[in-house]
């Protein structure tokens, strides 16, 4: 099940937050962009949580959202970046409450569902912990469990790994990858590593406008002729950082391997990574 956005525009106080955005979300989709690019606003539009000034939103070919008409649908589940509900209740009590609100009347039935979704997010051993006692990563996984109770076809995640430590980030990435085999998943992030690990299709927006939509390989190609590595003595590193567009550094015993974007050949050319293509795109394709 796919979402298609056509000509989406949103104005806030006469300022354009989204400008003529057209994107097709399918599979596991990564929405990349700097902070303030309009990613969260777009995710809220897709989740029918905010209106807009022009354009249409479709699920497959069915119109679900225009500036005058919004259909709230159980097909879509949305997890915001800052997620916390009922901090003094246990995770089980929160899931039970949501199940009852959704019309589940049989304790036997919803207990089985709660057990199932807790296993899916690997929190079966934490059901009796209060929400405030869960780590940031656990709370977000609990949020996914809440979404899964509704059995949505499409899952939206806004900056899902921001603020998590490395271990939690890896655990959360693995969970999102598993969910991608059963759902359409849209991940909004400014963390390129998350998108590279998870997504089969990528859209890039900046200042509310679409810069790119395509495969990870196509985004990498944006830096195909401008990505180089140079070996830099430790004493010369500061000068290189000041003079070059440095993307990455790896320390060796006698020197530092510095990855740079450059419109002139320097060092040795290397195959571009997703970060290289993304940065080249944001620089306005001024390399190459």
C-alpha positions in Angstrom: 0.0 0.0 0.0 1.5 3.3 -1.1 1.0 7.0 -0.4 1.2 9.6 -3.2 1.5 13.3 -2.5 0.8 15.7 -5.4 1.5 19.5 -5.4 1.3 19.7 -1.6 1.8 23.3 -0.3 1.4 24.5 3.3 1.6 28.1 4.5 2.0 29.2 8.1 1.6 33.0 8.7 2.0 33.5 4.9 5.4 31.7 5.0 5.8 28.6 2.9 6.6 25.5 5.0 6.0 23.1 2.1 6.1 24.2 -1.5 4.6 22.1 -4.3 5.8 18.8 -2.8 5.1 15.7 -5.0 6.5 12.3 -3.7 5.5 8.7 -3.9 6.0 6.7 -0.7 6.4 2.9 -1.0 8.3 0.0 0.6 10.7 1.3 3.3 11.0 5.0 2.4 13.5 7.5 3.9 12.6 11.2 4.0 15.9 13.0 4.5 16.6 16.7 5.1 18.3 19.1 7.4 16.5 20.3 10.6 13.8 22.7 9.7 13.3 21.3 6.2 9.6 20.6 6.6 9.9 16.8 7.3 7.8 16.8 10.5 5.1 19.0 8.9 4.9 16.6 5.9 4.6 13.6 8.3 1.8 15.3 10.2 0.0 15.9 6.9 0.3 12.3 5.9 -1.1 11.3 9.3 -4.0 13.7 8.9 -2.9 15.7 11.9 -2.6 19.0 10.2 -4.1 20.7 7.2 -2.5 22.3 4.2 -3.1 25.0 1.6 -3.1 23.1 -1.7 -2.5 19.7 -3.1 -3.8 16.1 -2.6 -2.8 13.0 -0.7 -3.7 9.5 -2.0 -3.5 6.0 -0.6 -2.9 3.9 -3.7 -5.4 5.7 -6.0 -7.9 6.7 -3.4 -8.0 10.4 -2.5 -7.9 10.7 1.4 -6.8 14.2 1.9 -7.3 17.6 0.4 -7.1 21.1 1.9 -10.9 20.9 2.4 -11.4 17.1 3.1 -9.6 14.8 5.5 -10.4 11.2 6.0 -8.9 9.8 9.2 -8.1 6.2 8.4 -7.0 3.3 10.6 -4.6 2.4 7.7 -2.0 4.8 9.0 -0.1 4.8 12.3 2.2 7.7 13.3 4.9 7.8 16.0 6.2 11.3 16.7 9.8 12.0 17.9 8.8 12.9 21.4 6.6 10.1 22.6 5.3 9.8 26.2 1.8 8.7 27.4 0.5 8.1 30.9 3.9 8.1 32.7 2.5 6.6 35.9 0.8 3.6 34.2 2.6 0.4 33.3 3.2 -0.4 29.7 0.6 -3.2 30.0 -2.0 -0.8 31.4 -1.4 1.7 28.6 -1.8 -1.1 25.9 -4.9 -2.4 27.7 -6.4 1.1 27.8 -5.8 1.6 24.1 -7.2 -1.8 23.3 -10.4 -1.0 25.2 -10.8 2.4 23.5 -10.5 0.6 20.2 -13.5 -1.5 21.1 -11.9 -4.7 22.4 -14.3 -6.0 25.1 -12.9 -9.4 25.8 -9.9 -9.4 28.2 -8.8 -12.8 26.8 -8.8 -11.3 23.3 -6.9 -8.1 24.1 -4.5 -9.9 26.5 -3.4 -12.1 23.6 -3.0 -9.0 21.3 -1.0 -7.2 23.9 1.3 -10.2 24.3 1.7 -10.4 20.5 2.7 -6.8 20.0 5.0 -6.8 23.0 6.8 -9.7 21.6 7.1 -8.0 18.2 8.9 -5.0 19.8 10.9 -7.2 22.2 9.4 -5.7 25.3 7.6 -8.8 26.8 9.7 -8.6 29.9 8.9 -4.9 30.5 5.1 -4.9 30.4 4.9 -4.3 34.2 7.2 -1.3 34.1 5.8 2.2 34.3 6.2 4.2 31.1 8.4 6.7 32.9 10.8 3.9 33.9 11.4 2.9 30.3 14.5 4.2 28.4 14.0 6.4 25.4 14.4 3.6 23.0 12.0 1.4 25.0 9.4 4.1 25.0 9.6 4.4 21.3 9.2 0.6 20.9 6.2 0.8 23.3 4.8 3.5 20.9 5.2 1.0 18.0 3.4 -1.6 20.1 0.5 0.9 20.5 0.4 1.4 16.8 0.4 -2.3 16.0 -2.7 -2.9 18.2 -4.6 -1.0 15.4 -3.1 -3.2 12.7 -2.2 -0.3 10.4 -0.9 -0.9 6.8 1.3 2.2 6.8 3.7 3.3 9.6 5.2 6.8 9.9 8.2 7.4 12.1 9.5 11.0 12.8 13.2 11.0 13.7 12.9 7.6 15.3 16.5 7.2 16.5 17.3 10.9 17.5 18.7 11.1 21.0 19.2 7.3 21.4 22.5 5.7 22.3 24.3 3.5 19.9 23.0 0.2 21.3 19.4 1.5 21.3 19.7 2.9 17.8 20.9 -0.4 16.4 18.1 -2.3 18.2 15.5 0.2 16.9 16.9 0.1 13.3 16.6 -3.7 13.4 13.0 -3.5 14.5 12.1 -1.0 11.8 13.7 -3.3 9.2 11.5 -6.2 10.4 8.4 -4.0 10.2 9.3 -3.1 6.7 8.7 -6.7 5.5 5.0 -6.4 6.6 4.2 -2.7 6.3 4.8 0.4 4.2 7.2 2.3 6.4 8.1 6.0 6.1 11.1 7.2 8.2 11.8 10.9 8.5 15.4 11.6 9.7 18.4 13.9 9.3 20.6 10.9 10.3 21.9 9.5 7.0 23.1 6.2 8.5 19.5 5.3 9.5 18.3 5.8 6.0 21.2 4.0 4.4 20.7 1.0 6.6 16.9 0.7 6.2 15.5 2.3 3.1 14.9 1.2 -0.5 13.7 4.6 -1.7 14.7 8.1 -0.6 13.3 11.6 -0.8 15.3 14.7 0.1 13.6 18.0 1.0 15.1 21.3 2.0 13.3 24.5 2.8 10.0 22.7 2.1 11.0 21.8 -1.5 11.8 18.4 -3.0 15.5 18.2 -4.1 15.5 14.5 -5.0 13.5 11.2 -5.1 15.0 7.9 -6.1 17.0 4.9 -5.0 20.0 5.0 -2.6 22.2 4.2 -5.5 20.9 7.1 -7.5 21.5 9.4 -4.5 25.1 8.1 -4.2 25.6 9.0 -7.9 25.2 12.7 -7.1 28.8 12.5 -5.8 30.1 10.0 -8.4 32.9 12.3 -9.7 33.8 14.3 -6.7 34.6 11.9 -3.8 38.2 11.4 -2.8 40.3 10.2 0.0 43.7 11.6 1.1 46.2 10.5 3.6 46.9 13.4 6.0 49.7 13.6 8.6 48.3 14.4 12.1 50.0 17.7 12.2 48.4 18.8 8.9 44.8 17.8 9.7 43.6 21.2 10.9 44.7 22.8 7.6 42.9 20.2 5.5 39.7 20.6 7.6 39.8 24.4 7.1 40.4 24.2 3.3 38.4 21.1 2.2 34.9 19.8 2.3 35.6 17.0 4.8 33.0 14.2 5.0 34.7 11.6 7.2 38.0 10.8 8.9 39.5 7.5 9.9 42.6 7.4 12.0 45.5 5.1 11.1 48.7 4.5 13.1 50.8 7.0 11.0 48.2 9.3 9.4 44.5 10.1 9.0 42.4 9.0 6.0 40.3 12.0 5.1 37.3 11.6 2.8 36.5 14.9 1.0 34.2 16.3 -1.7 36.0 18.3 -4.3 35.4 19.6 -7.8 39.1 19.1 -8.5 41.0 15.7 -8.3 42.8 15.3 -5.0 44.2 12.2 -3.5 42.5 9.0 -4.9 39.0 8.8 -6.2 36.7 6.4 -4.2 33.2 5.1 -4.7 30.6 7.5 -3.1 28.6 6.6 -0.1 25.1 7.8 0.7 26.4 10.6 2.9 28.6 11.8 0.0 25.7 11.9 -2.4 23.4 13.6 0.1 26.0 16.3 0.9 26.7 16.9 -2.7 23.0 17.3 -3.3 22.6 19.8 -0.5 25.6 21.8 -1.9 23.6 22.3 -5.0 25.5 19.8 -7.2 28.4 22.2 -7.3 30.9 19.3 -7.4 31.8 17.2 -10.4 
